[in-house]
Every structure is written in structure tokens, then in C-alpha cells.
Amino acid sequence: MKGQTLKPLVVAMTLSLGLTACGNDENKQTKVANTPATAVETASAGISEQAAVTAVNPFFEPYNTYQDIPAFDKIEEAHYLPAYKEGITRQQAEIQAIIDNADAPSFANTIEAMEQSGKLIKRVSAVFYNLTSADTTPGLQAISKEVSPMLSTARDDIFLNDKLFARVKAVYEQRDSLGLNTAQSRLLEDTYKAFSRGGANLDEAGKAKLRELNEKIGKLSLEFGDNVLAETNGFELVVENKDDLSGLPQSVIDVAAATAKSRGKEGKWVFTTSRPSITPFLTYADNRELRQQLYTAYVERANHNDARDNKKALAEIAALRAERAQLLGYKTHAHYVLEENTAKNPDNVYALLDKVWPAAINQAKSEVAEMQKLIDAEGGNFKLAPWDWDYYADKIRVAKYSFNEQDTRPYFSLDATIEGVFYTANRLFGLTFKERNDLPKYHEDVRTWEVFDKDGKLLAIFLGDYYVRDSKRGGAWMNAYRSQSGLGDERVVPIIVNVLNYPRPTATEPSLLTFDEASTLFHEFGHALHGMLSNVEYEAQSGTSVPRDYVEFPSQVTENWMTQPEVLSQFAKHYKTGEVIPEELVKKIQAASKFNQGFATVEYLAATKLDLDWHTLETSEVQDAAAFEAASLKKMGLIDEIAPRYRSTYFSHIFSGGYSAGYYGYIWADILGADAFEAFRERGIFNQDTAKAFRATVLSQGGSEDPMKLYREFRGKEASIEPLLKSRGLL
């Protein structure tokens, strides 16, 4: 899930204007009595009913912490439901005050007033949905199931309110005479669209149906995500015979031993389906039978015809989304989603994918032939299978380029790589980072930095949560505990978090990353920069609040700096000797960077096409998930040796995240990223004029302007696909 910017769908669909991050509410919030919790609520939270009634709820008052960082040590599971209920009550009152305003509808008393509503819901959600992804518990998961329909109803109560919509529409119809600036015009347009797309134009029967569909989709999405997490945590490959570790680097063996010890299996080795565990095992383990066992466990997650099977849930989600889209006047769910993205419609996305697919699949077939030739030469009496791909691709990489990715680990300790991204941010934008060990954090793994701008002013608070653990979902992402808003002296400092899943330090080594894992850190930090450098008036437009197919663009650009020798020489140093990564190894990395790109591109495009196929359904009839996926893969011409990056039953991006009909956004943004970095190549990778322009037109503007207009302003032209194809060796 490299590069996913986490914007919880349930929150985005619930809060007015789709807001997801917590705003500083010190000026308006007052301390109120805690709402008594029901027996069901307190039971799910695991505390007594009386304790829940009498506890002071930290969400109801300022945290009284530095920069109002959430007071994690005071927040208990019993606090969430009362805070959500109070937040909904407050927003209902705020919305009613807008409706009851005797003055004629205006931008200030209607649009801006709506944008300012719901602060308590945003405040609670910023903590709750971050923790349900980064440090979940059974209690939080139980609360999610209760909160989801509450929030769905609250959201519908806003967007299906005829009187409120009448005020919004009145302002919208006089938009050309209001003298609004660009950001205000965009906020007005987005607000009006949110009502229209939220069902405001439906009749009463249609509105009732929409409420029903939204609630069902929300519940099923939560079920889907819970099943994926349970499946990922529920499997472990336990190795008892040391001979079965043949081929694995010692660092990988040490991590597996530490994992076994933490799970009460000391003296054994445990491998899981989390990426830091499965990837090195599939790449280096000589035992083909065990590779098959671990690979199969990964690709068959939530596909066992049992209580955690996701086939029925995902098929129902797709059907309900199709029904909802047609209720709202759209041909398919993809048409509904893409209207708001820069791609605009599914035909444009399919056209892009079809430009890349032929070259990618042909390259992948060549890679298959090369690996099969090696298997035959070694006397292997078998046909290349998916669980063999990483293993034999690595052998060929070593033979062709004398490059083993494990050779890069000693040069990319986690601490050094963090310093590498900080160095890059300093050279580009003048940012400096000061670590603080005295600030609140939600888990002992979390590290916290103050981020200062070049003028010495506090720009942001940055949290890093880097190590894999069972309470954290897989992948890597950025999110905000508080989004930026306000300009000048009124600027609210954002609180941004990067969450990743890297191996923990062992008794003898720090956390060591492969080149690819280190690249992921740069990628996610690109998202963090998007949040930290945001400088807009309205929270609804802050940071990564941009179209889904544009949100990956800043992060895709940021990855490029890691590969530059000037940057590598600053941080890529051997963790024992301090030796800078040898130039020869850097050249091998660069030479090998285009290797295996047929596979990498095809597995991604296959998932993208699968996503689009699910969401261009024109029927609300529930599909047979297995048969539908098989037909989709056959239609696209996927070869047997490659599985989609995500199969349907664990495709969390699209069935429990915010990427439905939008997973293509990574390659869409990669085109922009590759083309944009050409500007830095042409003028110097740390050219200050270019960096200043990139910050001014892209990183600081969020969703306050048409993103493609901003891109053209930065680049001076439309993006070209050629730099991307060249970077992948497909041209």
C-alpha cells in the first residue's frame, strides 16, 4: 500500500464538506458534562458504566498540551462515543442556526459557517480514525461499528436538508456577483457539488433510499477492513528447522527470531504476511514449498469461505455503490467518483492504462522467459509460479547487475534515512527539525519533531510511527491529527503523521531498510510535506485535500531525490563503519532500477483495472466475486505468473479505504511526478527558484485551486507520459 495517504472514507463521507482532520477548537469549545454511556457502549470499551459516566472527557475541552497535540494519555475508549454524540448534537445546532438566520443567504453566513461547523466531530475523528489504523484494539473496532451508522446518518441529515440546500443554492446562483477570490469560489462550488452529489436534488423516497444505501455501505466497509486485519494477523509461518532458512540473510533471520520470541515461540522463526516479512522470504528463501505456503496465505486472505471471508461483502459493496450512483444520476460508481478527479471519467483512465499495458505485459512476458530459462538451466523440473518470481528475479538481478538489494540494507538504517528526508527538505525549502521527547504520543514507537520554516517560525508538528506491529494495518500512509488552516498570524499549525511498517531493531542491529523501503519513506514524507507546507484559509482545502488522482503527485516527486548521488552521500552510510554508500553500488542501483519493471507495472495495472471493472458495473445485481475477478483478469490478459497487487478479498484501498474507482491515481500522479522532476533535472535538483515555485504552486495550495491549473503554472506545459515510460524502461 505504498504511498497511501489515509483519509478515512467513513469520515470523509460523514463530515460536512468531507473534512477529515481535527481543527483547533479552543476558542469555541466549552467544558460540558460527559454524556452518559449506555451499557453496550461501555461494554465494548471494556470499562464499567459508572466509570464512563463520571470520567472527564478530554475531547470536550482544550488538551492543554503543546500546540494542542491530542492528550493521548487521557483519552480512553469510553470517551469516543459520548464525544461523537455530543459532536453530532453540536453540529446539528450549528446547522440549524444557519437555516434560521434571518439575513439573506451569503457566502459568510452560509458557506463559511458550514465550513466552520462540526469541529468536535473532526476533533474526535482525527484521533479515532488514526488510531483504528495505526494502533487498533478490539474495543476501537467495536466502536467503529457503532459510530459508522451514526456518522452516516448525521452526514445525510446535512446534505439531504432542503432548507439548508436552498440557502447554499441561493449563494451559488449569485456566485458571479459576489467578488469571491479563487479559494472562496472553489469552496462555494465544492459545497454546492457536495449537496448535489449527496442527494439534495432527490425526492423524499430517493433520499430515504440514499440513507439506506450509505448506511449499508458503511457497515460492510468496516466489516471488510476488520476481516483483512484479522486475516493478516491470523497467519504465521513457523519454521522449526534451521535448514529451512537456507538463503535468507542473517538480518531477516534475526527479525523472524525476534517475532517468534514476541509470540511465545522462542527458539523458532516466525514469518507473517506483512510486507517486511513476506517480501524478503519470497526473495531469498531456497525452500520452494515454504515460499508457496507463505505466498498462498497472502493472496488467499479473506477468501476461505468462513466467517472472515470477504467475497460476499465486497460484491455487495460494489452492487450498492452501483445502485447509489444510478440513484444520483450517474451511469456507474466510477463515473460518480471520477467527476471530482482530474481524470473526469472512466474512459480517460482506461485510455491511459491501455497506453502503458502493452509495453508492460510484453516486458513481463520477456521476464518470465528469462526466469524460466534460468530454472531449466539449474535443472528445475517445474514451470515458473507466482511464488517463484521474486526468488528468480533476484537471481537474475544479481547475475546481470551484480546487485543484491540486501547489500543496500547496511547503508539505509531507519535513523539515517529519516535524516536523509530532513536534509532534502532543508535544502529545498529551508526546513529544520527538532526532535521532542516530552510531547504526548499514542504509542511508545512514535517519534515527534517540531518543524521550523526558514524564517524560524514553527511550521508544523511531525510524528513518525515506523515499526511493524499487530495493532497496525499494513502499508504506509500519511494523515493529520490537525490540518492547517488560516493565513498569516491566524495560521493553525498542522500536526502531521507518517505511519509505516519497518522491521524493528534487533539485539545486534538497528532497523535496516532496503533501497526500496527507504524510497517508501521518502514517498510518505512527500505526503507529509504536502500537509506541513499547506498555507490556505479553509481547512476543507488544506494539504492533501485534493482530488484522489492528484494526491500522490507530491509524494511521487519526492521519491526522486533519494536516488540522487548528492543526497545519498549525505545519509546513506554504513551503520557500522560510517562509510558512504560506494559509488559502484549506487551505479548498480541505478542500472537495476529498470529491472523487473514489467512485473511491477503489470501487477499494479492489474489491480487498477480490477478496481475499475468492479466500479463500472451498471447493475446492482450482486456478482459472484470469484467469477467476476477471474473474468476481469482474463479480459485484461494477465499472465498466470503474476497476481494483481491486490486481489479483491483484501483490496482495502477500494473496499474499506478511499480509493474506490481511484487506484489508478498512483500512475496518473506518477506521470505528473516524473514530468515535474524533469524541471529539477533541467535546472538543478536543489535549484531554489524551482523549489520556491513548486512550494508556491503545488505544496502550499492544497485544494484551493484547480490542481491541473496549478501544475501547468509550475511546469509551464501539460505533463508528458514519456518521462515515466523512460524511468521504467518501457520506452
Secondary structure by P-SEA (a helix, b strand, c coil): ccccccccaaaaacccccccccccccccccccccccccaaaaaaacccaaaaaaccccccccccccccccccccccccccaaaaaaaaaaaaaaaaaaaaccccccccccaaaaaacaaaaaaaaaaaaaaacccccaaaaaaaaaaaaaaaaaaaaaaacaaaaaaaaaaaaacccccccaaaaaaaaaaaaaaaaacccccaaaaaaaaaaaaaaaaaaaaaaaaaaaaaaacccccccccccccccaaaaaaaaaaaaaaccccbbbbccccccaaaaaaccccaaaaaaaaaaaaaccccccccccaaaaaaaaaaaaaaaaaaccccaaaaaacccccccaaaaaaaaaacaaaaaaaaaaaaaaaaaaaaaacccccccccaaaaaaaaaaaaacccccccccccccaaaaaaaaaaaaaaacbbbbbbbcccccccccbbbbbbbcccccccbbbbbbccccccccccccccccbbbbbccccccccbbbbbbbcccccccccccccaaaaaaaaaaaaaaaaaaaccccccccccccccccccaaaaaaaaaaaacaaaaaaccccccccccccaaaaaaaaaacccaaaaaaaaaaaaaaaaaaaaacccccccaaaaaaaaaaaaacccccccccccccccccccccccccccaaaaaaaaaaaaaaccccccccccaaaaaaaaaccccccccccaaaaaaaaacccccaaaaaaaaccc
